[in-house]
């Protein structure tokens, strides 16, 4: 492989594309969910072994951490891919569709293959590298908690020194091969709210002899929506979605208790901390006003994904230089979906980037979104993903004398 110019990276990646597509489709056929992904882990190690990297597997999860050391000392940079699938039955009809009841509906199979491609490109340029590149293959993104476990097990110091920057790429519906990101908040923090209203059950014909928790729960649902519109600044947005309501299974029984559950998305740590106090208090007071009792739980699952301003500008400039400015877009506003790469960005300055991967015959505006059982991504973008990650790493480990 040749020296590190944008043209040489693209040319070399084109030669790797067939193997990366084969890896992606192998992973897509055999998706694994959660923290224990032995087949996925084995496939990654098989692809990395010829590259003479320092490979380490996780103790509490089936992660893979690989370190590429350049020929000369220097800083370290981290590149990350998530590995896990979703417990969704696939409905794409693809030739390589999953048959095991799980599905790579969020594109993590592409992320793994793209990072393997970046490792291949960078290993061929070891003589140019001043420093180290850490490749972070992470399980447990969808369930949350995979990134913190890998951080606890030392991924950020895997090269013997703390990484100075971290980058990740995530596929989304969009024109294939187009990149987008922004400095500052990129993706929302995810929190979970659960409320259990406890009353006194009774017969449906005699509600006056019971303390019915159902209308109380309904009032809490409406109050949560009013809270967002009247207590939250539009410049620090919050989205509350109540997705679960549960009460009696019998139509003529007033239940002893009723429950709700949902997500609370935020765009700042301050909002998450404030809502963790105020939403349980809101539910408790409404319940008490009706003679009921409320048991509440507010769980902070993911922090806000915040791109470091300097690293985001590095990403935008590097990608524009590598692919052309017309393929790189600066997002005007963040999105409310969440991502546990946020835990890495809480520790290390870095940037997360979106990559459009809608097949060319599909209108991106009509494409199924991530997590749909019919979501389809074009693995023709894998070469671009590998080049983008490699270029971002090289920006840090070839810039110093």
PEKAQUI-V87911 format. One record per residue. RES is the residue in one letter. PSI is psi in radians with two decimals (* if undefined). Layout:
res=<RES & RES>
psi=<PSI & PSI>
//
This chain:
res=<X & X & X & X & X & X & X & X & X & X & X & X & X & X & X & X & X & X & X & X & X & X & X & X & X & X & X & X & X & X & X & X & X & X & X & X & X & X & X & X & X & X & X & X & X & X & X & X & X & X & X & X & X & X & X & X & X & X & X & X & X & X & X & X & X & X & X & X & X & X & X & X & X & X & X & X & X & X & X & X & X & X & X & X & X & X & X & X & X & X & X & X & X & X & X & X & X & X & X & X & X & X & X & X & X & X & X & X & X & X & X & X & X & X & X & X & X & X & X & X & X & X & X & X & X & X & X & X & X & X & X & X & X & X & X & X & X & X & X & X & X & X & X & X & X & X & X & X & X & X & X & X & X & X & X & X & X & X & X & X & X & X & X & X & X & X & X & X & X & X & X & X & X & X & X & X & X & X & X & X & X & X & X & X & X & X & X & X & X & X & X & X & X & X & X & X & X & X & X & X & X & X & X & X & X & X & X & X & X & X & X & X & X & X & X & X & X & X & X & X & X & X & X & X & X & X & X & X & X & X & X & X & X & X & X & X & X & X & X & X & X & X & X & X & X & X & X & X & X & X & X & X & X & X & X & X & X & X & X & X & X & X & X & X & X & X & X & X & X & X & X & X & X & X & X & X & X & X & X & X & X & X & X & X & X & X & X & X & X & X & X & X & X & X & X & X & X & X & X & X & X & X & X & X & X & X & X & X & X & X & X & X & X & X & X & X & X & X & X & X & X & X & X & X & X & X & X & X & X & X & X & X & X & X & X & X & X & X & X & X & X & X & X & X & X & X & X & X & X & X & X & X & X & X & X & X & X & X & X & X & X & X & X & X & X & X & X & X & X & X & X & X & X & X & X & X & X & X & X & X & X & X & X & X & X & X & X & X & X & X & X & X & X & X & X & X & X & X & X & X & X>
psi=<2.75 & 3.11 & 2.95 & 1.37 & 2.78 & -0.71 & -0.74 & -0.65 & -0.78 & -0.72 & -0.78 & -0.65 & -0.60 & -0.62 & -0.36 & -0.23 & -0.74 & -0.75 & -0.64 & -0.70 & -0.72 & -0.73 & -0.80 & -0.79 & -0.57 & -0.81 & -0.63 & -0.60 & -0.52 & 1.09 & 2.61 & 2.56 & 2.43 & -2.41 & -0.33 & 1.75 & 1.16 & -0.68 & -0.70 & -0.77 & -0.78 & -0.69 & -0.70 & -0.83 & -0.70 & -0.71 & -0.53 & -0.43 & -0.74 & -0.18 & -0.05 & 0.90 & 2.86 & 1.93 & 2.31 & 2.42 & 2.77 & 2.79 & -0.68 & -0.03 & 2.78 & 0.97 & 2.90 & 2.18 & 2.19 & 2.42 & 2.21 & 2.05 & 2.23 & 3.04 & -0.28 & 2.68 & 2.75 & -2.86 & 2.99 & 2.54 & 2.59 & 2.40 & 2.37 & 2.51 & 2.42 & 2.67 & -0.37 & 2.71 & -3.02 & 2.66 & 1.15 & 2.37 & 2.13 & 2.46 & 0.52 & -0.47 & 0.21 & 2.64 & -0.57 & 0.45 & 2.63 & 2.54 & 0.14 & 0.18 & -0.11 & 2.98 & 2.44 & 1.26 & -0.03 & 0.10 & 0.24 & -0.41 & -0.65 & -0.68 & -0.76 & -0.87 & -0.68 & -0.67 & -0.63 & -0.75 & -0.70 & -0.70 & -0.70 & -0.77 & -0.74 & -0.65 & -0.57 & -0.15 & 0.44 & -0.65 & -0.36 & -0.30 & 2.22 & 1.59 & -2.65 & 2.67 & 2.25 & 2.19 & 2.08 & 1.83 & 1.95 & 2.13 & 3.07 & 0.58 & -0.76 & -0.71 & -0.30 & 2.49 & -0.18 & -0.77 & -0.83 & -0.64 & -0.75 & -0.62 & -0.76 & -0.59 & 0.09 & 0.35 & -0.57 & -0.32 & 0.32 & -0.48 & 0.05 & -0.12 & 2.72 & 2.41 & 2.57 & -0.23 & 2.70 & 2.41 & 2.57 & 2.73 & 2.44 & 2.27 & 2.56 & 2.86 & 2.38 & 2.93 & 2.23 & 2.31 & 0.18 & 2.45 & 2.59 & 2.51 & -3.07 & 2.69 & 2.68 & -2.74 & 2.24 & -0.71 & 2.65 & 2.75 & 2.54 & 2.24 & 2.69 & 2.30 & 2.27 & 2.37 & 2.29 & 1.99 & 2.16 & 2.10 & -2.37 & 2.13 & 2.95 & -2.96 & 2.45 & -0.36 & -0.17 & 1.07 & -0.40 & -0.27 & -0.01 & 3.09 & 1.69 & 2.05 & -0.21 & -0.91 & -0.50 & -0.77 & -0.72 & -0.68 & -0.65 & -0.72 & -0.83 & -0.66 & -0.59 & -0.71 & -0.68 & -0.63 & -0.79 & -0.74 & -0.33 & -0.23 & -0.14 & 2.33 & 2.39 & -0.29 & -0.06 & 1.24 & 2.69 & 2.44 & 2.09 & 2.15 & 1.92 & 2.00 & -0.15 & 2.27 & 2.30 & 2.34 & -2.26 & 2.57 & -0.06 & 2.28 & -0.42 & 0.41 & 2.20 & 2.11 & 2.81 & -0.56 & 2.80 & 2.60 & 2.61 & 2.74 & 2.60 & -3.11 & 2.63 & 1.94 & 2.38 & 2.89 & 0.19 & 2.66 & -0.65 & -0.71 & -0.77 & -0.78 & -0.68 & -0.79 & -0.51 & -0.43 & -0.79 & -0.61 & -0.79 & -0.66 & -0.69 & -0.86 & -0.71 & -0.75 & -0.65 & -0.77 & -0.81 & -0.60 & -0.38 & 0.24 & 0.34 & 3.07 & 2.50 & 2.31 & 2.19 & 2.69 & 2.25 & 2.00 & 2.16 & 1.96 & -0.91 & 2.40 & 2.98 & 2.39 & 1.93 & 2.04 & 2.28 & 2.34 & -0.80 & -0.75 & -0.59 & -0.69 & -0.65 & -0.77 & -0.82 & -0.80 & -0.78 & -0.77 & -0.67 & -0.69 & -0.59 & -0.67 & -0.23 & 2.46 & -0.44 & -0.25 & 0.12 & 2.19 & 2.41 & 2.03 & 2.41 & -0.53 & 2.75 & 3.02 & 2.73 & -0.15 & 2.82 & 2.87 & 2.33 & 0.08 & -0.27 & -0.57 & -0.64 & -0.78 & -0.30 & -0.43 & -0.56 & 2.39 & 2.34 & -2.87 & 2.54 & 2.43 & 2.46 & 2.53 & 2.09 & 2.33 & 0.52 & 2.31 & 2.56 & -0.40 & 0.01 & 2.39 & 2.08 & -0.55 & -0.37 & 0.01 & 2.54 & 2.41 & 2.80 & 2.51 & -0.04 & 2.50 & -0.18 & 0.21 & 2.29 & 2.31 & 2.54 & 1.92 & 0.07 & -0.23 & -0.05 & -0.68 & -0.73 & -0.70 & -0.78 & -0.76 & -0.77 & -0.83 & -0.76 & -0.73 & -0.68 & -0.71 & -0.78 & -0.50 & -0.54 & -0.51 & 0.18 & 0.05 & -0.20 & 2.61 & *>
//
